[in-house]
Amino acid sequence: MKILKLVLSIIVIVFAILGLTRIISFDIANPIMLFALATLLLLRSVEYKRSRDDSGFILTIITSAFVYIVIIYNLFLS
């Protein structure tokens, strides 16, 4: 799980830099970056669930669901 979190963190950072410096179009880099971020939040929520921290679990689940909704809205509805 640590390796997956590290890879997702690197993906978020790389695509943020590539989108902001306009090496890749921000319309392409933004959904990839947000998807990796939401998946990273889901992994963090699993860790909260294992440590029996219910408030952290609920907050990260809600946050990741919101980010997935933003991705869907940006890709399909706008």
Secondary structure by P-SEA (a helix, b strand, c coil): caaaaaaaaaaaaaaaaaaaaccccaaaaaaaaaaaaaaaaaaaaaaaaaacaaaaaaaaaaaaaaaaaaaaaacccc
